[in-house]
Amino acid sequence: MVEVQGGARPIVVLIANDQEWSARSLESILTPQGYTVVRVFTGQQALQRARIARPDLVILDAQLPDLHGLEVCRQLRADPLFGPTTPIIITTAGPSGRSARLAAYEAGAWGFFGQPLDGEELLARLGTFLSAKFEADGLRDAAMLDTLDGLYTLKGLTRRVKEIASEAARHGRPLAVVAISLAPAPGLEPGKPMRLGALLRTHGRSSDVIAHLGEGEFLVVAPGTVGDGVKRMVHRFEGLLREDPASGTAQLVAGYSAVPDLRVAAEPSVLLDQATTALRYVATHRSRTSVLAFEELPATLN
């Protein structure tokens, strides 16, 4: 069994399943291994209890009586209070073919299990998933990740960018650092910057490192990216943000510093400063452009 770091508390598993035999089957596998099981019977109960109990793991039945398990999974993934690193498993008594598995993964599930359950496989998978979760929790405890939105703090970003830059420099690869925020606008809702952070976290490349700077500003460190790639990335995020009805006609502004070969570039920390400087400039001079490279700033600023 995987133990919480330091062994300070039991591992809590939230099971949402209205089928008694199926739920008891899961309990019979998990309880002897020391897991603490919390049971609910509907999707709405799962959403409410997850926010209170903050479980280490969630197991959702696909056929819940009110909400489909995939919809519950999507809502949990979109909730910044719940976090993107908590493993979510989907189970089903129905067809468990390829299309059903893909739908579960697209909704944010880490695993998909049909019936009958293979108890040994389930425990092995859970052990791997929980190890990854506890590693992420350790990063948060070390103040490398923001506990609210799951993004890196500036301290965490500084450490990670050194690792990324070292790898890029060894191979002579490009690197871009992008500072991005919502364009200043009258009546900007407080929640919109948080939605931008969730969007960056959800739709960013797995190779990118994303940090929350505060005050609605974010930094994206993008290996293998140069100027044109930065502009495409910003425009893609803007399009995704506008698909959210709550965001309306939101526009993004961004400043960046990109180098084609990190072996002959400045220190990564300099790129971070340059990107932030470019963002602050473009945010107050938007008549020119909404995405600006540091090298394009007036000479008095760079």
C-alpha positions in Angstrom: 0.0 0.0 0.0 1.1 3.5 -0.7 1.4 5.7 2.4 1.0 9.5 2.7 4.4 11.1 3.1 5.3 11.0 6.8 2.5 8.5 7.5 0.5 11.3 9.2 -2.9 10.3 8.0 -4.8 7.5 6.1 -5.4 7.7 2.4 -8.9 8.9 1.7 -10.8 7.5 -1.3 -14.1 9.0 -2.4 -16.3 6.5 -4.2 -19.4 7.7 -6.1 -21.6 4.8 -7.0 -25.3 4.1 -6.5 -24.9 0.3 -7.2 -24.5 -1.4 -3.8 -22.7 -4.5 -5.1 -20.2 -2.5 -7.2 -19.4 -0.1 -4.4 -19.0 -2.9 -1.9 -16.7 -4.7 -4.3 -14.5 -1.6 -4.4 -14.6 -1.3 -0.6 -13.6 -5.0 -0.2 -10.5 -4.3 -2.3 -9.5 -1.0 -0.7 -10.3 -1.3 3.0 -8.0 -4.3 3.8 -5.2 -2.2 2.3 -5.7 0.5 4.8 -7.6 3.0 2.6 -10.4 5.1 4.2 -13.4 5.0 2.0 -16.0 7.8 1.8 -19.1 6.8 -0.2 -21.7 9.0 -2.0 -24.4 8.0 -4.4 -24.8 10.8 -6.9 -22.7 13.1 -9.0 -23.8 16.2 -7.1 -22.9 14.5 -3.8 -19.5 13.7 -5.2 -18.8 17.3 -6.2 -19.9 18.6 -2.8 -18.1 16.0 -0.8 -14.9 16.3 -2.8 -14.7 20.0 -1.9 -15.1 19.2 1.8 -13.1 16.0 2.2 -10.3 16.8 -0.4 -9.8 13.1 -1.0 -6.5 11.6 -2.2 -8.3 9.6 -4.9 -11.8 9.6 -6.5 -13.5 6.6 -8.1 -16.6 7.6 -10.1 -19.1 5.2 -11.7 -19.9 6.3 -15.2 -23.7 5.6 -14.8 -24.5 7.9 -11.8 -28.3 8.6 -11.5 -28.0 12.4 -11.9 -24.8 13.3 -13.7 -22.7 11.1 -15.9 -19.4 10.2 -14.3 -17.5 11.9 -17.1 -19.3 15.2 -16.4 -18.4 14.9 -12.7 -14.8 14.2 -13.7 -14.7 17.3 -15.9 -16.2 19.5 -13.2 -13.7 18.3 -10.6 -10.8 19.0 -13.0 -12.1 22.5 -13.6 -12.4 23.3 -9.9 -9.2 25.1 -8.7 -10.0 24.1 -5.1 -9.8 20.4 -6.0 -6.6 20.4 -8.0 -5.4 18.8 -11.2 -3.1 16.3 -9.5 -5.7 14.2 -7.7 -6.2 10.8 -9.4 -9.7 10.2 -10.8 -10.8 6.7 -11.8 -13.9 5.9 -13.9 -15.6 2.5 -13.5 -18.4 1.1 -15.6 -20.7 -1.9 -15.7 -21.4 -1.2 -19.3 -19.2 -1.4 -22.4 -15.6 -0.7 -21.7 -14.2 -0.6 -25.2 -11.7 1.8 -26.8 -14.2 4.7 -27.3 -15.4 4.6 -23.7 -11.8 4.6 -22.4 -10.8 7.6 -24.7 -13.9 9.5 -23.5 -12.8 9.0 -19.9 -9.2 10.1 -20.6 -10.4 13.2 -22.5 -12.6 14.1 -19.4 -9.5 14.0 -17.2 -9.6 10.5 -15.8 -6.3 8.8 -15.0 -7.8 5.3 -15.4 -10.8 3.4 -16.7 -12.0 0.0 -15.4 -14.8 -2.2 -16.6 -16.3 -5.2 -14.8 -15.3 -7.6 -13.4 -12.6 -5.6 -11.5 -9.1 -7.0 -11.4 -8.3 -6.2 -7.7 -4.5 -6.7 -8.1 -4.3 -4.5 -11.2 -6.5 -1.8 -9.5 -4.2 -1.7 -6.4 -1.1 -1.6 -8.6 -2.4 1.3 -10.7 -3.6 3.2 -7.6 -0.2 2.9 -6.0 1.5 4.5 -9.1 -1.1 7.2 -9.3 -0.9 8.1 -5.6 2.9 8.2 -5.7 2.7 10.8 -8.4 0.1 12.8 -6.4 2.2 12.8 -3.3 5.2 13.9 -5.2 3.2 16.9 -6.5 2.0 17.5 -2.9 5.6 17.6 -1.8 6.3 20.3 -4.4 3.4 22.3 -3.1 4.7 22.0 0.5 8.1 23.2 -0.7 6.3 26.3 -2.2 7.1 25.3 -5.7 3.4 25.0 -6.7 0.6 27.3 -6.0 -1.9 25.4 -3.7 -4.9 27.1 -5.3 -4.4 26.7 -9.1 -1.7 24.0 -9.3 0.7 26.3 -11.3 4.3 26.9 -10.3 5.1 29.8 -8.0 7.9 32.1 -9.1 10.2 30.3 -6.8 9.3 27.0 -8.3 9.5 28.4 -11.9 13.0 29.7 -11.2 14.2 26.2 -10.2 12.4 24.4 -13.1 13.6 26.9 -15.7 17.2 26.2 -14.8 16.6 22.5 -15.4 14.9 23.2 -18.8 17.5 25.7 -19.8 20.3 23.3 -19.0 18.8 20.6 -21.3 18.1 23.1 -24.1 21.6 24.6 -23.9 23.2 21.1 -24.1 21.5 20.5 -27.4 21.4 24.0 -28.8 17.6 24.2 -28.8 15.4 27.3 -28.8 13.6 28.6 -25.7 10.8 31.2 -25.2 9.6 32.8 -22.0 6.2 34.3 -22.4 4.5 36.7 -19.8 0.7 36.7 -20.4 -2.3 38.3 -18.9 -5.8 39.5 -19.7 -6.0 42.9 -21.4 -6.9 45.6 -19.0 -10.6 46.4 -19.4 -13.3 48.3 -17.4 -15.4 46.0 -15.2 -13.0 43.0 -15.6 -14.5 40.3 -13.4 -12.1 39.0 -10.7 -12.7 35.4 -11.7 -11.5 35.8 -15.3 -7.8 35.7 -14.4 -8.4 32.5 -12.6 -10.1 31.0 -15.6 -7.0 32.0 -17.7 -4.8 30.2 -15.2 -7.0 27.1 -15.5 -6.9 27.3 -19.3 -3.1 27.6 -19.4 -2.8 24.6 -17.1 -5.3 22.5 -19.0 -4.3 23.3 -22.6 -0.6 24.1 -22.3 1.9 21.6 -23.7 3.2 19.0 -21.3 6.7 20.3 -22.0 5.8 23.8 -20.9 6.3 25.2 -17.4 3.6 27.6 -16.3 3.8 29.9 -13.2 1.3 32.2 -11.6 2.9 35.6 -10.9 -0.1 37.1 -9.1 -2.4 40.0 -10.1 -3.6 38.0 -13.1 -0.2 37.6 -14.7 1.3 34.2 -15.8 4.6 33.1 -17.1 5.0 30.3 -19.7 8.4 28.7 -20.3 8.2 27.0 -23.7 11.1 24.8 -24.9 11.6 24.5 -28.6 9.6 27.7 -29.3 10.6 30.9 -31.2 8.7 34.1 -32.0 6.1 32.8 -34.5 5.3 29.9 -32.2 4.8 32.3 -29.3 2.2 34.3 -31.3 0.4 31.2 -32.4 0.3 30.0 -28.8 -1.2 33.3 -27.5 -3.8 33.4 -30.2 -4.8 29.8 -29.5 -5.2 30.5 -25.8 -7.3 33.6 -26.6 -9.5 31.6 -28.9 -10.0 28.9 -26.2 -10.8 31.6 -23.6 -13.4 33.2 -25.8 -15.1 29.8 -26.1 -15.9 30.2 -22.3 -19.3 32.0 -22.2 -18.3 33.6 -18.9 -15.2 35.2 -20.5 -17.1 37.0 -23.3 -14.8 39.0 -25.6 -11.7 38.6 -23.4 -8.4 39.6 -25.0 -4.9 38.6 -24.0 -1.7 40.6 -24.0 1.7 39.1 -23.9 5.4 40.0 -23.8 8.1 37.5 -24.6 11.8 36.8 -25.0 12.8 34.0 -27.3 16.2 32.7 -28.4 16.9 30.3 -31.2 19.9 28.7 -29.5 20.2 28.8 -25.7 24.0 28.1 -25.9 24.6 31.7 -27.0 21.8 33.4 -25.0 21.6 35.2 -21.7 20.9 33.5 -18.4 17.3 32.1 -18.1 16.5 34.5 -15.3 17.2 37.4 -17.7 14.7 36.0 -20.2 12.1 35.9 -17.4 12.8 39.6 -16.6 12.7 40.6 -20.3 9.4 38.8 -20.9 7.8 40.5 -17.9 9.1 43.9 -19.0 7.6 43.4 -22.5 4.2 42.4 -21.0 4.1 45.6 -18.8 4.9 47.7 -21.8 2.3 46.1 -24.2 -0.4 46.2 -21.5 -0.2 50.1 -21.6 0.6 50.5 -25.3 -1.9 48.2 -26.9 -2.6 50.5 -29.9 0.5 48.9 -31.5 0.1 45.2 -30.9 -1.1 42.7 -28.2 2.0 40.4 -28.4 5.4 42.0 -28.3 9.0 40.7 -28.1 11.4 42.3 -25.7 13.7 43.1 -28.6 10.9 45.2 -30.2 10.7 47.5 -27.2 11.9 51.1 -27.6 15.6 51.3 -27.1 15.3 53.3 -23.9 13.6 50.3 -22.3 15.8 47.4 -23.4 
